[in-house]
Amino acid sequence: MKSRTAALIGAALPLTTLAFVAPSAQSAVPWTVVPSGTTDLITAVDYKGDTVAFGTVTGDVRVGTATGGFAPAINVPGEVVSDISLSPDGTKGVALAGNDAYVYDGASWTAADWTDVTYDLSAPGATYPNGFCPSTPGSAGDFPAASLDPTVDLADVEWLDNQTALISVDDVESSVLKTTDGGATWAESARDSAGNCLLEDIKGPDLTVTGSTTWVMHRTSIMRSLDAFATVQPFGVGADHEKLAVDPSNPLRQLQSKDSAHYTHLALTQNAWEDYDWIRSSDDTKKVNDIVSAPGRFYAVGTGGLLERVGASGLAEQLNVPGRASTEWRAAALNSPTELIVAGAGGTLALTTDPKAPTGGGGGDDAFPPTSNPPVAGGTASVKGGKVRFKVRGKLARPAGTSKAQACQGTIKVTVKASPTKKATPKTVKKTKVKVKKSCRYVKRIAIKRSKIGKAKKLRLILRFTGNDVIGRSTGKYAVRVKR
């Protein structure tokens, strides 16, 4: 483990590719560039309560407010600040740099106390002789006990409440460190009282918190804990990514990204990874550095000015900070669903208090209802004679501040797919179009030969709006039960 050299100052099965919408004019989302007091690349940021804290590529941590006035707090020579997290009320914090964590008590920063961070290899039920949790239960781990260091390569930090924070650890399988006293003391928490591993074959996980739930993800494995790691349950199998964001209004809706790959490695699920969609940028050379979530939407930041809002249905819209179109954004944080801060190259901090505002030509909120609410009369399709019939009926969501004359025009492409047998790949059984009425409503009666769907119990309905001047291209996907 590296020594603490900090100088203390002041003591987150693909189906298809979803639409990407670039704005036709400068983004209508209002941004304020906040003076950070540095020109170094900002690598981590958080914003809670009245406090903003960020870390840099040169090992600096600074603390201030959303209006600026940042005071230097820590410098860790030769290290990059990889993550920083503030408690929900903004009075406490933890910064990760190298192999160490630094704790903020509201006034000063100190190195974390690892006195209680040990693996008791002689504990009853500790079946892994060197303290690791290998993929084959009961077998030896990857390294001898003498080299075990539960605080090597600290990966991610998140707060559950104003006293409880968690740190995930890379290179030590199934290691999660926890404090319950605001960061004063820490202990290893990924084992039960008998010493058995709670996280099998999880290494260097990404942590995400929604309310009182902690989400743990590494590659395809996703697990969650509802009780601060007293117990852990498997949740799903994702898309082989490194970062996870969970919609706080619907935990079945999740976004994953891989920060070392192109933007094509951003995946969205509506149903806990039963299936998912790739979301593509207009420029696949851009890479994602961070993702965050708000109710009904996600935000992704990355290289080449990548700053995008992803709606619940998968519509991706490019946002622009004026004068920062090509800035590399390294990190993002939400103080609330209406306060988003992004940070990156040149010491740039940019804040918006209206991240939901419609973009010029990009739309606003998603045009179609959520996956759980299909725009189908009666909610089902009926078999009558030799035909399967249902009515697509709904109303486009109009962005706030736009008129019907502006928004209520365009065409919706309708595609219906079905699997005639249980193991068959869904095939297209119907394609048609419907024009949007002046009221923004759309209605289309669908009739499909019964022989085309076979014994299918559900149809897959896909609606694609072609877009207009104020509503961007949008896609809605739904399961429609066949009533026989």
C-alpha positions, 0 to 999 in steps of 0.5 A: 500500500502506498504511503499517505503523502497528501499535503492537507491544507486547512488541516456509473442482448442488444435489440437495436440502435436508438435514435440520436438527435443533434440540435439544429441550433444552440442548445436551449438548456441554460448554462453558467460557467462557474469559476473553478480557480484552476486550469487543470483537468477536473477528473471528479466532481460532486454537488450536494446541498450548497457545496461543490467539491472537485478533484483534478488530474494533479491531485488537488481537491477544492471545495466551494459553492455553485457560484465559485470561490473554491478553496484548496483542500488537499494535494496528493502529489503524483496522484489523480483524484479518481472519485469524490462524493459528498453526503446528501446534505453536503456537510461531509465528503470522501475523495479517492486518490491513488490507494488512499481515501481522504475524509471531509468533516465539513471543515478539514480533510484527513486521511481515512482511518483503516485500523479496522479494515482487515480480513479476519481469515480465522473467522468461523466460516471463512472458507477462503484461506487467503481472504479472496472470493474466487469464482469457484467457491471453496477454492484458493484465491488469486494471491497468497494471504501475505499480499492481501491488501483490502485498500489497494486501488480504491475504485468508487465512493458513494453515500447512502445517508449523512453518516453511511458511505461505501467504497468499492475496491479494485484488485481485491475481489468482493471488497467493499469498505463502509463507514457508519459514522460519517467517515471517522472509522471504516470496516470491510463489509462485503462478508456476513457475520460468519465470514462468507462472501456476499459478492461472489466473483465481483471485482472492482465494482461500480457503486450507484445509490438510489434512495436506500438501495446500493447497486453494485456492478462489474461487467455483466454482474449486477447486484443490489443491497437494500440494507447497506450490505447486511445482505446482497441479492443478484439483480440481473446480467447486463451488457458487459460494461463498467459504469451503471446508472439507475433511474430513481423513479424506475429501478428496472430502467438502467444505463450502462457505459464503458469508459474505455470504449467508444460511445457505441458501448452505451446500453439502455434497458427498460426491464432489468436487462431482459433485453436492451438497446444500444444508443449511438452517438453521431460521432462514434470516436467520442468516448463516455467518461461518466453517466448520472441519472435523474427521474426519467432521464440520464446524462452522459459526458465524455470526449470531444464535447460529448454532453448528452441527455438520454430520455426514458425511451432512449432518445439521445440529445446533444446538449451544448455549453456555449463556447465549450463545444469541444471540451472534454467532460470528465465528470458529472453530478446532480444536486437534484433533478434540476441542478446538473454540474459537469466538469472537465478540461481546462478546469471547466465547471458548468452548471445548469438549473434547467437540464430538462429544457428542450433543445433547439430542434432536439425535442424535450421530454420523450414523445411517447409514453413509457414502456409500461404504458403502451399506447394501445386501446384496451391494452391488448390485441384480439384474435377475430377470425383470421386476423389479429387486430388492435388500435394504436392510439395516443398523443405526442408529448409536447415540450413545455413552451411549444404550441400545437402548431409547432409540435403537432406535425409529422409522421409515426412509423409503426412496426409490429414483430412477433415470434410464431414459436417460443424459440423463434427470433421475432420477425416483422409482421406489419409495417405502416405509417400514421400522420400526427393530427393537429391535436398531437393525437395519432390513431391507427387500426392494425390488422395482421393475418393470424398465420403470421403470428402463430402461437405468439402470446405477445406482439412487439410494437415499435413506434418511431416518430420522424421528428419536427422543429421542436420534437426530435426523433423518438422511439417507443417500444412496447409489449402487447398481449394477444388475447385469444 
